[in-house]
Amino acid sequence: MCPSSFITQYAIRNTFNITYHVLRITSHASRFTSHVSRLTPHVSPMAKLRISIIGLGLIGGSIGLALKKSKLDLEVIGHDKDLGVAGRAVKRGAVDKTEWNLISACDGASLIVLAMPLDGIRDTLTALRPHLSPGTLITDTAMTKVPVLEWASELPRNVEFVGGNPIINPKREISGQGIDAADATLFQDATYCLIPAVSASAQAIDVMSGFVNVLGAKPYFIEAAEHDGLMAGVHHLPALLATAYAASIIGEQGWIERSKVASATFRAAMDLVPTDKHAAPMQFLAHREDLMRWIDHSIVKLRELRTLLDTQNSDALGTLVQTIADERAKWQSGQLDRGALPASDMSQVSDSFGRLFLGGLSERMKRAK
């Protein structure tokens, strides 16, 4: 697919999401009282609903903190292969407790959140598959969706999957990394992509929409291949180009001398380079076709820039820089998405969404029994 063809797809998808949100807001306003009164009794006061978070880094830890901040009557169980990370998650209050064993961590969970890189999801789903209770809902936070949905198709019929990918608001500043940088407000006003499996029920989709709202984010429904195509351009391509840039600077003679004058600007570029030698190749190869098209497009742009340098065309260079600066300002201010709904006042609606989310989870587990 040509990069420019995403514009038409985006327009169609944006119209769908705006319509969806308008209908949801109207629906919540008219049926909130009766819906909550019908669902809330299904939650036993003696047994809390359980949510399990597998992977307690920045995303998993922030999800836990946001759920705990919501004050919902939930038990949040965590699991991380790094016991030190698991311990810090408990100390920070992101989870009620952790389990070192994956199966134990997910035992009895109504919702399981796989907050981990792509390379760990398939093995985790395979390990969990024989132990999942009927009615369990599973989601993930990986930035690649086509292979994840393929793996999820092998889950038992009475277990449902709705993929997810939280896109942090570009205005948000993140200091630090991992569980130590986790924040309950990380997803405030974020776009949270939801990619339901073909077999996902309307109820499962509605529960996940409520989950996203509880986190303070805005649900954005999108098809897996379209999601991956868009992510290739704005996330994986920058990482790949940064890798090429780093290889050209570090891998060539004279790096020791260049390193002496490399500043924070160079470090910022290096921050885009992946550091996990197992996860990075899998991410790049999962987006192979899209990335090769974007690389070809980037090569054309680099040649155009080389021509401007060769001809010393300062006017054209200045115009290009200004155009990009203007578009960046529009993007960061939200002007590019003119049809989007204004952000909700989560201080007023979080309780409503939280109770609907809790009721939806309870209803799912009741029907499964």
N, C-alpha and C positions, 0 to 999 in steps of 0.2 A: 504493500500500500504506500502510495506517495505521501510524504509528510504533509503536504498541503491539503490532502483529502480529509485530514482530521478535523478541519474547520467545519465542514458540513456535518460530520458525525457529532461534533461537539454541540452544534446548534440544535440538532434533533434531540440529543440527550439532555441538554440544558432545559429545553421546553418540557420534556417529560418530568424532570425533577422538580421544576417550578410547579407544575400542575399537581404533582404528588404532594408537595409540601402544603399547597393551598388546601387541598382536600383533607389532609391530615389535621391541619390547624382547625379547620371548620368542624371536622368530625370530633376532635378532642373537646371543643367548646360545647358541643351539643350533647355528647353522650358520656362525658367524664364521670358524672355522679353515679349514674346507673351502672356503668362498666366497672368502676372500682368496688361498689357495694356488692356486685355479683361475684367478682374474682377474689377479693381480699379474704373472705371466709375460708377459702380453700387453703390458705396458709396456716398450718397448725401453729399455735402459740408455743408449743413444746418443741418443735423441730424447725430450725431455720433452713431455708433453701441454701444450697451450697454452690458456689462458683469456684472453679479451679483455674488458676493461672499458671501455665507451664512456660517458664522463662521469666525471670524477674529482673530484667535489665531496665533501660530507660522506659520503654513502652509498657512492658508488663508491670513494672513497679508503679508507673503513673496510673495505669488502669486500676490497680489495687487501691492506691491512695484516693482516686476519684470515687470509687465505690464506697470506701470507708467514710469519705467526707459526705456522701449522700445520706448517711444515717439510715439506710435501708436495713431491714431485718434480715441480713445475709451473713453467711459464714464464708469467708474468703480464704481458700487454701492455696498455698504456693508450692512450686517445685522448681528447683534450678540445679543443674548438674554441678555448679560451683557452690559448695556448702557455705563458703564465706559470703557469697552474694545472698544466699537464702537467709543466713543469719542477719545480715544488715536489713533485709526486707522486713523481717519481723520487728527489729528494733525501730525502724522508721514508721511502723504501723501500716505498711502496705498490705499485709496479710494477717489473718488471725494466728495462723501457724503454718509451718511447712512440713512436707513429708519428703524424705530422701528417696523413697520409692515412687516411681511414676504412677504405677497402678493404684497404690494407696492414695496418692494425691488426688486422683480422679474418681475414687470410689464414691458413689452416691451423688455426684455432681449433676446439677441440672444444666449448667452451662460450662463448657471447657474452652478456655481461651489459649490458643497456641501462640504465644508471643515470642517467636523464635525465628531465626533466619530460615530461608528456603531449604537449605541442605539438611535441616533436622526434622522437617515436617513429615516426610514420607515414613521414616522409621518410627516416628512417634505414633502416627495413625495406625501403622501396622501392629505396634506393640499394644495399643489400646483396644483394637478392634474386638478381640474375644471377650473383653471385660466390660464393655459399655452397656449401661442399663437402657431399656426401652424408653424413648422419649428424650434422651440426652441430645442437647444441641451443641454443636462444635463450631467454633469460628477460629480464624487465624489473623495474623497481622502482617504477613509477608508482602513484599512489594512486587511479587510475580504471582499471577493467578491461574493461568491455563494449566500448568502441571499440577498445581494444588487441587484444582477441581477434578482433575483426572484421578488423582490418588483418593480423593474423598468419595468418588463414585464406588469405591470398593467397600465402603462402610456398610454395616447391616441396614436393612430397609427401615427399621424402626428408630434409626439414629439419623439426625438431619445435620446438614452443613450449610453455613452461609459464610462465605469468605469475606474478609475485611482488610482494609488498609487505611490507617489514619494518616492523613496528610496534614502535618503541623502547619498552622498559620505562619506565612512567611514573615510576619511582623514579630513573631515570637523569638526571643533570644534564649538560647540554651547554653548554660555554662556547665561544663563538666560532662560526664558520660556515665552510662550505666545506672544502677540503682541509686547511687549517690546524687545523681542529677534528676531523679524522678520527681514529679510534681503533680499534685492533684488537679491543677489547672492547665496542664499541658495541652489538653484537647479542646480548651475553650475556643469556640468559633472556628475550630478546625473542620476541614472537609473530610468526612469519613466515608470512604468508598465501601459499598456493600455489593458483593457479587454472589448472589444465591446460586446454589447448585440447581440443576434442572429439576430435581426431585423435591426441592425445598417447598414446604407448605406455606400458605399465606400466613398462618399463625407464627411459624418460625421466623419469617421475614419481619412480621410485626414486632415480635419479641426483640429481634436484633435492632430494629429501628428504635425501640424504646431504650435499649442498652446504650446506643450511640447518644441519644438525647441525655441520658443520665450522666454521661461523661462530659456533656457540655458541647458536643460536636454536632454537625449537621449531616444527616444521611445523604449519600449521593449514590444512587443505583446505576450500575454500569455493567456491561457485558465483559466477560473475562478477556477476550482477545483485544477488545478496544482499550480496556484498562492497561493491558501490557504494552500495547502500541504507544499509548500516551506516556506511560512511565519510561519507556525506552528513550524517548526524546528529552525528558526533563530530569531524569534521575540517573539512568544507567549510562547514557551517552556522556554526561559530564564526568562520571567516574572513569569511563574508558579513555576519554581525551586527556584527563589528568594523568592517567597511567602512562599514556604515550608521551606526554610532556615531561613527566618525571624520568622516564627512561632516556629521553634525549638529553636531559640536563645531568642526571646522575650517572648515566651509563657511558658518557663520553669523557675523553681525556680532559683534565683540567677541573674535575668536580671538586677536588680538595680546595683549590683556590677559589672557586665560585662559592663554595659553602661558607667561606669566611665573610662574604658580603651578602649572603642570603638573609632576608629580614622576615618580618611577620607576613608580608605580602606573599612571599614564597611559601611560608608555612601554611597559609590559608589555601593555596593551590594544592599543597601536599595533603591537606585534610580531606580532599575529595578522593584520594587514591585509596582503594580498598586495602585492608590490612589482613583479612582472613584468606589464606591461600586455598582453603577448601570451599568456602562460600562464594568467593568472587567469581571463579571460573563457572560455577553452576549458574549464577545470576546472569553473567554475560552470555553464556551459551543458550540459556532459556529464552533470550531476546535476540538470538543470532540474526534472524532475517531482518528485523526492524533496525538493529544496530548497523548492519552492513549498509542498509539504505541511508541511514543518517550519516555514516562515515563518508559515503560517496558525496552526499550533499555538503558535508563539512569540507571535504577536499576542494570542491568547487569554490566555496567561500574563501578558503585559504589561498587559492590561486588568484582570486579576484583581489584579495588584500596584497598579495605579492606584486601584482601588476600596479596597484596604487603606490606601493613603496618604490617600485622600479621607476615609475614615471614621476615620482615626487608630487603626487596629486594631493596636496594638503586639503583642498576644498572638499574633495570627495571623502577623504578620511574624516574630516570634521563633521560632515553631514551624517556619515554612518554612525559615528560616536554619539551625536546628538539624538538621532533617531532611536538608537538603542536605549539611551538614557531616558527619553520620553516614554517609551513603551515599558521600561522597568518601573518608572514612577506610577504609571497607570495600573500595572499589575499589582504592585505593593499596596496601592490605595484601594484596590478592589474595583476600579473603574472599568476594567475589561469585562467583568461579569455584571453588566448593568442590569440584567434581568433577575439577579439573585434577590431573594427575600432578605430583609434586614435581620440582623442577628437577634435571637430571642433573648429576653431578659431572664436568664437562667435562675436568678434568685427568686423569681416568682413562679416559674413553671417546673423547676427541677423536682419538687415534691410530687406534682401531678404525674410527670413522666415516670418518676421512680415507682410510684404505686402501680401504675399501669404495667410497667416492666415486670415488677414483682408478681403481680397478678397473672400476667401472661405466662411466666415461668411455672408458677404453681399450677395453672390450668393444664399446661403441657404434661407435667408429671402425673397429674391426676388421671388424665385421659390414657396415659401409657400403662397405667396399672390395671 
